[in-house]
Amino acid sequence: MIDRLYIAFAPLQGYTDAVYRQAHWECVGGVDEYYTPFVRIEKGEVRRKDLRDTDPAANEGVPTVPQAIAKDGDEFARLCDALQGQGWKRIDLNMGCPFPMQVKAGCGCGLLQHPERVEEILKEMQRRPEVTFSVKMRLGQENEEEGLRVMPIINEMPLVHVTLHPRLGRQQYKGVADREAFARFMEECRHPMVYNGDIEEMENGKWKKGNWDGAKFKGVMIGRGLLARPWMLSDKEPVKVLSDMHDIVYRHAVGTLCGDSQILSRLQAFWEYVDIPHKQKKALMKATTLPRYREAVTTAMQVI
């Protein structure tokens, strides 16, 4: 059994950007690695917006892992070139995104349906011994056999670990994460494994003790659970964590964005998943001007 539990913060497009990651690291911490929303190829080019988020200057001091999503070896090579060009020597491959647009393009969960393309990515990884890789995946897109079919290829990849969210892609986030399936995959995987899915609390040593026997269980990756309760890994009061994190995100939004509409769009994303009373959240999400938004924040902080 691995003695120390590894804890990662999962990425979520539109929410866990560099500013949010910095705020959480400064105000809470307790995370070994923060994964960036995936860097992708769009209109034949590596998306510049994604590279701005993975800019090392924007992530200074935060233990960050850039994540790439690709449909084949060629796209993966181009993304690795771009990220290595920024100085990264640690890259995560997304083979788990369940959103239909990505799946239809053969990316994320869609890649699990094409073992020959996974083979191409394996060869590309092997050509880059200077980079440390990991993989985030699901059980499959349509069925569990898809994931098990590519596991022998994944076993040959030079990986520090495999993160598994034990749902099918077609489920997206419906139903319950299948922890028995995670155990089955761990039997087939040669790499250390990280569990992801439906983690809502870390108290009482539930995860520190490990839910599975065996040396391959490495730790957990938490996404929506930490967005809902950013204080989960801290002994600090929730209101203190939210207030401090919000101050950082607010200052950045006001200092870099133009107009109430853009600023509010970014600030309201901060609250979208947070576990606070419905009435206060509704006021925050419906504010149309910064003065009204600030009033809503003050009220929310009084009841958290």
C-alpha positions in Angstrom: 0.0 0.0 0.0 1.3 3.5 -0.9 1.7 5.3 2.5 0.9 8.8 1.5 -2.3 9.7 -0.3 -1.8 11.7 -3.5 -4.4 14.4 -4.0 -5.1 16.1 -7.4 -7.5 18.9 -8.3 -9.3 17.9 -11.5 -9.7 20.4 -14.3 -13.1 21.9 -15.4 -13.3 24.1 -18.5 -14.4 27.6 -17.6 -13.8 27.2 -13.9 -10.4 26.0 -12.8 -8.3 28.5 -14.8 -4.8 29.7 -13.7 -6.3 32.4 -11.4 -8.6 30.0 -9.6 -5.8 27.5 -9.2 -3.5 30.2 -7.7 -6.3 31.3 -5.4 -6.9 27.8 -4.1 -3.2 27.0 -3.7 -2.6 30.2 -1.7 -5.8 30.0 0.5 -6.2 26.3 1.0 -3.4 24.1 -0.4 -3.3 20.4 0.4 -3.1 19.5 -3.3 -0.2 17.7 -4.9 -1.0 18.7 -8.5 -3.5 21.0 -10.1 -4.5 19.9 -13.7 -5.2 22.5 -16.3 -8.3 22.4 -18.5 -7.2 20.5 -21.6 -5.1 22.1 -24.4 -6.5 21.3 -27.8 -6.1 21.7 -31.5 -8.7 24.0 -32.9 -9.0 25.1 -36.6 -5.8 23.3 -37.3 -3.8 25.2 -34.6 -3.0 24.8 -30.9 -5.5 27.0 -29.3 -3.8 30.2 -28.0 -6.3 30.7 -25.2 -5.3 27.3 -23.8 -1.6 28.2 -24.0 -2.2 31.4 -22.1 -3.6 29.4 -19.3 -0.6 27.0 -19.3 1.9 29.8 -19.5 4.4 29.0 -16.7 4.4 32.7 -15.6 0.7 32.4 -14.9 1.2 29.3 -12.8 4.3 30.3 -10.9 4.6 28.6 -7.5 1.6 26.4 -8.1 2.2 22.6 -8.7 0.6 22.5 -12.1 0.2 19.8 -14.7 -0.9 20.8 -18.2 -3.4 18.4 -19.8 -3.7 17.7 -23.6 -6.5 16.2 -25.5 -5.9 14.7 -29.0 -7.5 12.3 -31.5 -4.3 10.7 -32.7 -0.5 10.7 -32.5 0.0 13.7 -34.8 -2.2 16.0 -32.7 -0.6 14.7 -29.5 2.9 15.4 -30.9 1.9 19.0 -31.8 0.4 19.6 -28.4 3.5 18.2 -26.7 5.7 20.4 -28.8 3.8 23.4 -27.8 3.8 22.5 -24.1 7.4 21.6 -24.1 8.1 24.8 -25.9 6.7 26.5 -22.8 9.1 24.5 -20.6 6.8 21.8 -19.4 8.3 18.3 -18.7 5.1 16.9 -17.2 2.0 16.3 -19.4 -1.3 14.6 -18.8 -3.3 13.0 -21.6 -7.1 13.3 -21.5 -8.8 10.1 -22.6 -11.9 10.7 -20.4 -13.7 13.8 -21.6 -17.4 12.7 -22.1 -18.7 15.7 -23.9 -20.3 14.8 -27.3 -18.3 17.3 -29.4 -15.0 15.9 -28.2 -16.1 12.3 -28.4 -17.5 12.7 -31.9 -14.0 14.1 -32.9 -12.4 11.0 -31.6 -10.9 12.8 -28.5 -11.4 12.1 -24.8 -13.6 9.0 -24.4 -13.8 8.8 -28.1 -10.1 7.9 -28.3 -10.8 4.7 -26.3 -12.7 3.4 -29.3 -9.6 3.6 -31.5 -6.8 1.3 -30.1 -4.7 2.0 -33.2 -4.6 5.7 -32.4 -3.7 5.0 -28.8 -0.8 3.0 -30.2 0.3 6.1 -32.1 0.3 8.1 -28.9 2.2 5.4 -27.1 5.0 5.7 -29.7 5.0 9.5 -29.4 5.4 9.2 -25.6 8.3 6.8 -26.1 10.0 9.4 -28.3 10.0 11.9 -25.5 11.9 10.4 -22.6 12.5 13.8 -21.1 8.7 14.2 -20.4 6.8 12.6 -17.5 3.3 11.5 -18.6 0.1 10.4 -17.0 -3.3 9.5 -18.4 -6.9 10.4 -17.3 -9.5 8.0 -18.6 -13.0 6.5 -18.2 -14.2 2.9 -18.4 -15.0 3.5 -22.0 -17.4 5.5 -24.1 -20.2 2.9 -24.7 -19.0 -0.1 -22.6 -16.3 -1.2 -20.2 -14.7 -3.5 -22.8 -13.4 -0.4 -24.7 -11.2 0.7 -21.7 -10.0 -2.9 -21.0 -9.1 -3.3 -24.7 -6.7 -0.4 -24.6 -5.3 -1.2 -21.2 -2.4 -3.4 -22.6 -1.3 -0.3 -24.7 -1.6 2.0 -21.7 0.5 -0.5 -19.7 3.3 0.1 -22.2 3.2 3.8 -21.8 5.8 5.6 -19.6 3.3 6.8 -17.0 3.6 8.0 -13.4 -0.1 7.0 -12.9 -3.5 6.4 -14.5 -6.4 8.3 -13.2 -9.7 6.5 -13.7 -13.2 8.0 -13.5 -15.3 4.8 -13.3 -18.2 5.9 -15.5 -18.9 5.4 -19.2 -18.6 8.5 -21.4 -22.2 8.2 -22.5 -23.2 8.5 -18.8 -21.4 11.9 -18.6 -22.0 12.6 -14.8 -25.2 10.6 -14.4 -25.6 7.6 -12.2 -23.0 6.6 -9.6 -19.3 6.1 -10.1 -18.6 2.3 -10.2 -15.9 1.6 -7.6 -16.1 -2.1 -8.3 -15.1 -1.3 -11.9 -12.2 0.8 -10.6 -11.0 -2.3 -8.7 -11.3 -4.4 -11.9 -9.3 -2.0 -13.9 -6.6 -1.8 -11.2 -6.1 -5.5 -11.5 -5.4 -5.0 -15.2 -3.3 -1.8 -14.9 0.5 -2.0 -14.3 0.7 1.6 -13.3 -0.3 3.3 -10.0 -3.9 4.3 -10.1 -5.8 7.4 -9.0 -9.5 7.3 -8.3 -11.7 10.1 -9.6 -15.5 10.5 -9.2 -18.1 11.5 -6.6 -15.7 12.5 -3.9 -17.6 14.9 -1.7 -15.6 14.8 1.6 -12.2 13.7 2.9 -12.9 13.5 6.6 -12.6 10.6 9.1 -9.6 9.2 7.2 -12.0 7.6 4.7 -9.6 8.0 1.8 -6.3 8.2 3.7 -6.8 4.5 4.7 -7.4 3.6 1.1 -10.5 2.0 -0.3 -8.6 -0.8 -2.0 -5.8 -3.1 -1.0 -2.7 -3.4 -3.1 0.3 -1.2 -3.9 -1.2 0.3 -7.0 -3.7 2.6 -5.3 -2.0 6.0 -5.3 -4.7 8.5 -4.3 -7.6 10.6 -5.5 -8.4 13.3 -8.0 -11.3 15.6 -6.9 -13.1 18.0 -9.3 -16.7 19.1 -8.7 -16.3 18.2 -5.0 -13.6 20.8 -4.5 -15.4 23.4 -6.6 -18.4 22.9 -4.3 -16.4 23.0 -1.1 -13.0 24.6 -1.8 -12.3 24.3 1.9 -12.5 20.5 1.9 -8.8 20.0 2.4 -8.4 22.7 5.1 -9.3 23.2 8.7 -10.2 26.8 7.9 -13.7 28.1 8.1 -15.6 28.0 4.8 -16.4 31.7 4.9 -12.6 32.5 5.4 -11.6 30.3 2.4 -14.4 31.7 0.1 -13.7 35.3 1.1 -9.9 35.0 0.5 -10.2 33.1 -2.7 -12.9 35.4 -4.0 -10.8 38.5 -3.3 -8.0 37.1 -5.5 -10.4 36.1 -8.4 -12.2 39.5 -8.1 -9.1 41.6 -8.2 -7.9 39.7 -11.3 -11.2 40.0 -13.1 -11.6 43.7 -12.4 -8.0 44.3 -13.4 -8.0 42.4 -16.7 -11.5 42.3 -18.1 -13.6 45.1 -19.6 -17.1 46.0 -18.6 -19.5 44.6 -16.0 -20.7 41.9 -18.3 -17.3 40.2 -18.9 -16.3 40.7 -15.2 -19.5 39.3 -13.9 -19.3 36.3 -16.2 -16.0 35.3 -14.7 -17.0 36.0 -11.1 -20.3 34.2 -11.3 -18.5 31.1 -12.6 -16.6 31.1 -9.2 -19.9 30.6 -7.4 -21.7 28.2 -9.8 -20.7 25.0 -8.0 -20.1 26.4 -4.5 -22.3 24.8 -1.8 -24.1 27.8 -0.3 -27.8 28.6 0.4 -29.9 28.7 -2.7 -31.3 32.2 -2.0 -27.8 33.8 -1.8 -26.5 31.9 -4.8 -29.5 33.0 -6.9 -28.8 36.7 -6.0 -25.1 36.3 -7.0 -25.9 34.6 -10.3 -28.6 37.2 -11.2 -26.6 40.3 -10.4 -26.3 42.5 -13.6 -24.0 45.2 -12.2 -20.9 45.1 -10.1 -22.5 47.2 -7.3 -25.4 44.7 -7.0 -22.9 41.8 -7.2 -20.8 43.2 -4.4 -24.0 43.6 -2.3 -24.9 39.9 -3.0 -21.4 38.8 -2.0 -21.6 40.7 1.3 -25.0 39.1 2.1 -23.7 35.6 1.1 -20.7 35.9 3.3 -23.0 36.7 6.3 -24.9 33.4 6.0 -22.2 30.9 5.0 
